Amino acid sequence: MKKILLITIILIGVVSVVLFFNNNAGTESTNVSKKYVPNVTVKDLDGKDVEVKTLVNGKLTLFLFWATWCPSCRQELAELEKYYPKYKDKGLSIIAFSVDENVAEVIKFNKENNLLIKIMMSNSDLSSAYGGIKAVPTTFFLDNEGQIKNRNIGYNPKIEDEIKKYLEIK
C-alpha cells in the first residue's frame, strides 16, 4: 500500500513538472534595458562586412538569432515573415542572424523561401556581445536608438503582441 502511494505521489510530481514546463515551453522573456546594440561586424549573404549598429536605422528593430536546422526557428521566421509587411511601414525592421556554419545552406534556405527579412550571418563576436546565444531562436527588441528593450529565448507565439507593444499600436 505504501509502495502504491509513493509511486502515485512521484507520478503526480512528474506530471506536474511536465505540465509546468510545457505551459511555459520555449519562451523566456527578459528585460535587458539600458544596453545598446554593440558595434560588431558581421557578413551578409554576399560575404560583405556590415556593422550591426548600422542596421537599426532609427526604427524598432527585431534581431532574430536562428538556424536552418531548427524547427522552432523556422516557425518563428515564418511568423516574422508574415508580420514584417504588415508593420514595416509603421517603423519595424527585422534582421535575422543565422548561426549556421554553412553559409551555402542559409543562401539556399533564403532562396527557397523567398524571404523578405534581411538575413545576415552571425559570428562569435556578435554572440558574445549579446551575452552568448545559448539557444535558438532568440530575439532581441531594440528601440529606434538601438537600446535593447527585451530578449526572448525560444519560439514566441505572442511575438506580434510584442511588436505592437513596442510600436505602440493598440
C-alpha positions as CSV (number, residue, x, y, z in Angstrom):
1,M,0.0,0.0,0.0
2,K,2.8,2.4,0.9
3,K,4.5,1.5,-2.4
4,I,1.5,2.4,-4.4
5,L,1.1,5.7,-2.5
6,L,4.7,6.6,-3.1
7,I,4.5,5.7,-6.8
8,T,1.3,7.8,-7.1
9,I,3.0,10.8,-5.4
10,I,6.0,10.5,-7.7
11,L,3.8,10.3,-10.8
12,I,1.8,13.3,-9.7
13,G,5.1,15.2,-9.2
14,V,6.5,14.3,-12.6
15,V,3.2,15.1,-14.4
16,S,3.1,18.5,-12.6
17,V,6.7,19.3,-13.6
18,V,6.0,18.3,-17.2
19,L,2.8,20.4,-17.4
20,F,4.5,23.4,-15.9
21,F,7.3,23.3,-18.4
22,N,5.0,22.6,-21.4
23,N,2.9,25.6,-20.5
24,N,6.0,27.8,-20.5
25,A,7.6,25.8,-23.3
26,G,10.4,27.5,-25.1
27,T,9.8,31.1,-24.2
28,E,11.8,33.1,-21.8
29,S,11.4,36.9,-21.9
30,T,13.9,39.1,-20.2
31,N,14.0,42.8,-19.9
32,V,17.5,43.9,-20.7
33,S,17.1,47.6,-21.0
34,K,19.9,50.1,-20.7
35,K,22.1,48.0,-23.0
36,Y,22.8,49.3,-26.5
37,V,23.4,47.5,-29.8
38,P,27.1,46.6,-29.9
39,N,29.4,47.8,-32.6
40,V,30.2,44.4,-34.2
41,T,30.8,43.5,-37.8
42,V,29.0,40.6,-39.4
43,K,28.8,39.3,-43.0
44,D,25.7,39.5,-45.2
45,L,24.9,36.6,-47.6
46,D,27.1,38.1,-50.3
47,G,30.1,38.0,-47.9
48,K,30.2,41.7,-47.4
49,D,31.1,43.2,-44.0
50,V,28.2,45.0,-42.3
51,E,28.4,46.9,-38.9
52,V,25.5,45.8,-36.8
53,K,24.9,49.3,-35.4
54,T,24.0,50.5,-38.9
55,L,21.1,48.0,-39.1
56,V,19.0,49.9,-36.5
57,N,18.3,52.9,-38.7
58,G,16.0,54.8,-36.2
59,K,13.3,52.1,-36.3
60,L,12.1,49.5,-33.8
61,T,14.4,46.6,-34.8
62,L,14.0,43.0,-34.0
63,F,17.1,40.8,-34.2
64,L,16.4,37.1,-34.6
65,F,19.2,34.5,-34.0
66,W,18.1,31.4,-35.8
67,A,19.3,28.3,-37.7
68,T,18.1,26.5,-40.8
69,W,18.1,23.1,-38.9
70,C,15.9,24.4,-36.1
71,P,12.2,23.7,-36.4
72,S,11.2,26.4,-33.8
73,C,13.4,28.9,-35.7
74,R,11.7,28.1,-38.9
75,Q,8.3,28.6,-37.2
76,E,9.5,31.9,-35.7
77,L,10.9,33.1,-39.0
78,A,7.6,32.2,-40.8
79,E,5.7,34.3,-38.2
80,L,8.0,37.2,-38.6
81,E,7.8,37.0,-42.4
82,K,4.0,37.2,-42.0
83,Y,4.2,40.3,-39.8
84,Y,7.0,42.2,-41.5
85,P,5.0,43.5,-44.4
86,K,2.2,44.5,-42.1
87,Y,4.4,46.6,-39.8
88,K,7.4,47.7,-41.8
89,D,5.7,51.0,-42.8
90,K,4.8,51.6,-39.1
91,G,8.5,51.5,-38.2
92,L,9.5,47.9,-37.9
93,S,12.8,46.5,-39.1
94,I,13.7,42.8,-38.8
95,I,17.2,41.3,-39.2
96,A,17.7,37.5,-38.9
97,F,21.2,36.4,-37.9
98,S,21.9,32.8,-38.9
99,V,24.1,30.8,-36.5
100,D,24.6,28.2,-39.2
101,E,28.2,27.4,-40.0
102,N,27.4,26.7,-43.7
103,V,26.5,29.9,-45.5
104,A,25.6,28.0,-48.6
105,E,22.7,26.3,-46.6
106,V,21.5,29.7,-45.5
107,I,21.6,31.1,-49.0
108,K,19.7,28.0,-50.3
109,F,17.1,28.4,-47.5
110,N,16.7,32.1,-48.2
111,K,16.2,31.4,-52.0
112,E,13.8,28.5,-51.4
113,N,11.7,30.6,-49.1
114,N,11.9,33.9,-50.9
115,L,12.5,35.7,-47.6
116,L,11.7,39.4,-47.2
117,I,13.6,39.7,-43.9
118,K,17.2,40.7,-44.2
119,I,19.4,37.7,-43.5
120,M,22.9,38.0,-42.1
121,M,25.5,35.6,-40.7
122,S,26.1,35.7,-37.0
123,N,29.6,35.1,-35.6
124,S,31.2,34.6,-32.2
125,D,31.8,38.4,-31.7
126,L,28.1,39.1,-32.2
127,S,27.0,36.2,-30.0
128,S,29.4,37.3,-27.2
129,A,28.2,40.9,-27.5
130,Y,24.7,39.7,-26.7
131,G,25.7,37.6,-23.7
132,G,26.2,34.4,-25.7
133,I,23.4,32.9,-27.7
134,K,22.7,29.7,-25.8
135,A,19.5,28.7,-27.7
136,V,17.8,29.4,-30.9
137,P,15.5,31.1,-31.7
138,T,16.4,34.1,-29.6
139,T,15.0,37.5,-30.4
140,F,16.0,41.0,-29.2
141,F,13.9,44.1,-29.5
142,L,15.8,47.3,-29.9
143,D,14.3,50.7,-29.8
144,N,14.9,53.4,-32.5
145,E,18.1,54.4,-30.7
146,G,19.5,50.9,-30.6
147,Q,18.7,50.3,-26.9
148,I,17.9,46.7,-26.2
149,K,14.5,46.5,-24.7
150,N,13.8,42.8,-24.4
151,R,15.1,39.4,-25.2
152,N,13.0,36.3,-25.8
153,I,14.6,32.8,-25.8
154,G,12.6,30.2,-27.7
155,Y,9.7,30.3,-30.0
156,N,7.4,33.2,-29.0
157,P,3.8,32.6,-30.2
158,K,2.9,36.1,-29.0
159,I,5.6,37.9,-30.9
160,E,3.0,40.1,-32.8
161,D,1.7,41.3,-29.4
162,E,5.3,42.4,-28.5
163,I,5.8,44.1,-31.9
164,K,2.5,46.0,-31.4
165,K,3.5,46.9,-27.9
166,Y,6.9,48.4,-28.9
167,L,5.4,50.1,-31.9
168,E,2.7,51.4,-29.5
169,I,-0.1,50.0,-31.7
170,K,-3.3,49.2,-29.8
